Amino acid sequence: MESTAKLAILTLSVAMLLFAGMLLVTGGPVHAVPAQESAQHSYLGFDRNIYPSDAALPILRKTFAFSSYWLSPPPGENRNTWKGKRKLLLSHEFGFLALYRGRDSNALKNQTDATRKGSIDANAAASAAKAEGFAAETIIFLDIEEGGRLPPAYHAYLRAWSEGLKHARFLPGVYCSGMPVKEEPGVTITTAQDIRDQATLREIEIWAYNDACPPSPGCTFPQNPPAPSASGIGSATVWQFAQSPRRKEFTARCPAKYAPDGNCYAPGDTTHKWFLDVNSATSPDPSGGPK
């Protein structure tokens, strides 16, 4: 009877050890959930063409991990109001989305002209980034406002942009549309996919915009926002999911609503001064690079 009891206890102990081992191997409850949550976490950021003001930074930082940072005048502007503000943003522990204004396709006469202008813009962006204190290997996103498939000359421009930045020891990225455009019955294309399909541009980082609901959650500020891949562009590392002002044709079905004036404002902006676009990213510092 005593030996039988000892055998039963020994068998139970072995079973418990085997079960514990299975939990560790199969990713059971022991430390598995926190690791999984960490791997899936996304970060919230904002972007604006106009610098919001020094006073806005502590308020915006309560909601956002990173901010856009223009290295050139934004589209439609003659000057860059972000210039000289990097150190202040850094003191508030913001990450960055470094941006440079891209050319319109109608400004590129042919592939030779596009290549020349791509090199010029890459050199200008790298010089501006160095002047603002951004280190080597920072990703600089070229702002592309056109949607759908890009013409061959634009791809030549992008190749020169990418090669020029790499030569200057920066990394290339693009801000572009992740919204499907119908080319013919049954065939759609996104600008992001068109860019990634080019063999020489597959290493370029993608910041995709898609404010259509769905997949966009609308003007909202979750602590763990949707992953950039939820934009419909699986390779995107940043997703702009809300724009100001809202585009009614795409946002009518958004679950989280915009302000009555059509803009999106941060939760702490009680005076509604800083309308902005909202982004999610795989990193709290999407442009990366040493600090």
C-alpha positions in Angstrom: 0.0 0.0 0.0 2.8 2.4 0.9 4.8 1.7 -2.3 1.6 2.1 -4.3 1.1 5.6 -2.8 4.7 6.5 -3.5 4.3 5.4 -7.1 1.1 7.5 -7.5 2.9 10.6 -6.0 5.9 10.1 -8.3 3.6 9.6 -11.4 1.7 12.8 -10.5 4.9 14.8 -10.0 6.2 13.7 -13.4 2.9 14.6 -15.0 3.0 18.1 -13.5 6.6 18.6 -14.8 5.6 17.5 -18.3 2.5 19.8 -18.2 4.7 22.8 -17.2 7.1 21.9 -20.0 4.3 21.9 -22.5 3.2 25.3 -21.4 6.6 26.7 -22.0 7.1 25.0 -25.3 3.6 25.8 -26.7 3.4 29.4 -25.4 1.0 28.7 -22.6 0.1 31.1 -19.8 3.6 31.5 -18.5 4.8 34.9 -19.8 3.1 34.3 -23.2 0.4 36.9 -23.1 2.5 39.9 -22.2 5.1 39.0 -24.9 2.3 38.7 -27.5 0.7 42.0 -26.5 4.1 43.7 -26.8 4.7 42.3 -30.3 1.3 43.6 -31.5 1.5 47.1 -29.9 1.2 50.1 -32.2 1.9 53.8 -31.5 -0.2 56.9 -32.0 1.2 60.0 -33.8 0.0 63.1 -35.5 1.0 65.1 -38.5 0.3 68.7 -39.6 1.6 71.0 -42.3 1.9 73.9 -39.9 3.8 73.7 -36.6 1.2 73.7 -33.9 3.1 76.1 -31.5 5.4 75.5 -28.6 2.6 75.6 -26.1 0.8 72.8 -27.9 3.6 70.3 -27.4 3.0 69.2 -23.7 -0.7 68.9 -24.5 -0.3 66.8 -27.7 2.4 64.6 -26.0 -0.2 63.3 -23.6 -1.9 61.5 -26.6 0.8 61.1 -29.2 4.2 59.3 -29.2 5.5 60.9 -32.4 5.0 63.9 -34.7 5.6 64.8 -38.3 8.6 67.1 -39.0 8.8 68.9 -42.3 12.3 69.4 -43.9 10.8 71.6 -46.6 7.8 73.8 -47.0 4.7 71.6 -47.1 2.4 71.5 -50.1 0.8 74.9 -50.7 3.1 76.7 -48.3 6.0 79.1 -49.0 7.9 78.5 -45.8 8.6 75.7 -43.3 7.3 76.6 -39.8 8.8 73.4 -38.3 12.4 74.6 -39.0 14.5 74.8 -35.8 11.9 73.0 -33.6 13.5 69.5 -33.5 15.3 70.0 -30.2 12.2 71.3 -28.5 10.1 68.3 -29.7 12.9 66.0 -28.6 12.9 67.5 -25.1 9.2 66.5 -24.9 10.3 63.0 -26.0 8.5 63.0 -29.3 9.5 60.5 -32.0 9.6 61.8 -35.6 8.2 61.4 -39.1 10.7 63.4 -41.2 9.0 64.7 -44.4 10.1 66.3 -47.6 7.7 67.6 -50.3 7.7 65.5 -53.5 7.2 66.9 -57.0 4.0 66.4 -59.0 4.2 64.1 -62.0 3.4 67.0 -64.3 6.6 68.7 -63.2 8.7 65.8 -64.6 9.2 66.2 -68.3 10.7 62.8 -69.0 12.8 60.1 -67.2 16.0 62.0 -67.6 14.5 65.2 -66.1 12.9 63.1 -63.4 16.2 61.4 -62.5 17.9 64.8 -62.2 15.2 66.3 -60.0 15.1 63.2 -57.8 18.8 63.6 -57.1 18.4 67.3 -56.4 15.5 66.7 -54.0 17.4 63.9 -52.2 20.4 66.2 -51.7 18.2 69.0 -50.4 16.4 66.7 -48.0 19.6 65.3 -46.7 21.1 68.7 -46.2 18.0 69.9 -44.4 18.0 66.8 -42.2 21.6 67.4 -41.2 21.0 71.0 -40.5 18.1 70.1 -38.2 20.2 67.6 -36.3 18.9 64.3 -37.7 21.6 61.6 -37.7 22.6 59.2 -40.4 20.1 56.4 -41.1 17.1 58.5 -40.3 14.2 57.6 -42.7 13.0 60.6 -44.7 9.5 60.3 -46.2 8.9 61.8 -49.6 5.4 63.3 -49.7 3.4 62.0 -52.7 0.0 63.5 -53.1 -1.1 61.6 -56.2 -3.1 58.4 -56.2 -3.2 55.3 -58.3 -0.5 54.0 -60.6 2.4 56.4 -61.1 3.9 57.2 -64.5 7.3 55.8 -65.5 9.0 59.2 -65.1 7.8 59.3 -61.5 9.4 55.9 -60.8 12.7 57.2 -62.2 12.3 60.2 -59.8 11.8 57.9 -56.9 14.8 55.7 -57.8 17.0 58.8 -57.9 15.5 60.0 -54.6 16.2 56.6 -53.0 19.7 56.3 -54.3 20.6 59.9 -53.4 19.4 59.5 -49.8 21.4 56.3 -49.4 24.5 58.0 -50.8 24.0 60.7 -48.2 23.6 58.0 -45.5 19.9 58.5 -45.0 17.1 56.0 -45.7 14.3 56.5 -48.1 10.6 56.4 -47.4 7.4 57.6 -49.1 4.1 59.0 -47.8 1.6 57.8 -50.4 -1.9 56.5 -51.0 -3.0 53.1 -49.8 -6.4 53.5 -51.2 -7.5 51.2 -54.1 -8.1 52.9 -57.5 -10.0 51.1 -60.2 -8.0 50.9 -63.5 -10.4 48.7 -65.4 -13.2 46.3 -64.5 -11.9 43.9 -61.9 -8.5 45.6 -61.6 -7.4 48.0 -58.9 -4.1 49.5 -57.8 -2.8 51.4 -54.9 0.1 53.8 -55.1 1.9 52.0 -52.3 1.7 48.7 -54.1 2.8 50.3 -57.4 5.9 51.6 -55.6 6.7 48.4 -53.9 6.3 46.4 -57.1 9.3 48.2 -58.6 12.3 45.9 -57.9 14.7 48.8 -57.0 12.2 50.4 -54.6 11.3 47.4 -52.4 13.5 48.5 -49.6 11.7 51.9 -49.3 9.6 52.4 -46.2 5.9 53.0 -46.7 3.7 55.5 -44.9 0.3 54.8 -46.3 -2.8 57.0 -46.1 -6.3 55.5 -46.1 -8.9 57.4 -44.3 -11.9 55.4 -45.7 -14.1 53.8 -43.2 -13.6 50.8 -43.1 -10.8 50.1 -42.6 -10.2 53.4 -40.8 -11.6 53.8 -37.3 -12.2 57.5 -37.9 -11.1 60.4 -35.7 -10.1 58.4 -32.7 -7.2 58.1 -30.3 -6.9 54.6 -28.9 -4.0 53.7 -26.6 -3.2 50.8 -28.8 -4.2 51.9 -32.3 -4.7 49.5 -35.2 -1.6 48.2 -36.8 -0.4 49.9 -40.0 -1.0 46.6 -41.9 -4.7 47.1 -41.2 -4.6 49.9 -43.7 -4.7 47.3 -46.5 -1.0 47.8 -47.2 0.7 44.9 -45.4 4.2 46.3 -45.8 3.3 49.7 -44.3 5.1 50.8 -41.2 2.9 53.9 -40.7 -0.8 54.4 -41.4 -2.5 57.8 -41.6 -6.1 56.8 -40.8 -7.7 60.2 -40.2 -7.3 63.5 -42.0 -8.3 67.1 -41.4 -10.5 68.2 -42.9 -12.4 65.0 -43.3 -13.2 63.8 -46.8 -17.0 63.1 -46.6 -17.0 60.7 -49.5 -14.7 58.3 -47.6 -15.6 59.0 -43.9 -19.4 58.9 -43.9 -19.3 55.4 -42.2 -16.6 56.2 -39.6 -17.5 54.9 -36.2 -15.5 57.7 -34.5 -16.8 61.1 -35.6 -14.9 64.2 -36.6 -15.7 67.6 -35.0 -18.6 69.6 -36.4 -16.3 71.7 -38.5 -15.0 68.5 -40.2 -11.6 68.5 -38.5 -9.9 66.1 -36.1 -8.7 67.5 -32.8 -6.6 66.0 -30.0 -8.5 65.1 -26.8 -6.6 67.7 -24.8 -7.2 70.5 -27.3 -10.2 72.1 -25.5 -9.9 75.3 -27.5 -9.8 73.5 -30.9 -6.7 75.2 -32.2 -4.7 72.3 -33.7 -6.6 70.3 -36.3 -4.4 67.4 -37.3 -4.1 64.0 -39.1 -3.8 60.9 -37.0 -1.4 58.0 -37.6 -0.4 54.6 -36.2 3.1 53.2 -36.5 5.0 50.1 -35.6 7.5 52.3 -33.7 7.2 55.3 -31.4 9.9 56.9 -33.6 9.0 55.9 -37.2 11.9 57.8 -38.8 14.3 56.1 -36.5 18.0 56.8 -36.6 20.4 57.5 -33.6 19.6 60.5 -31.5 
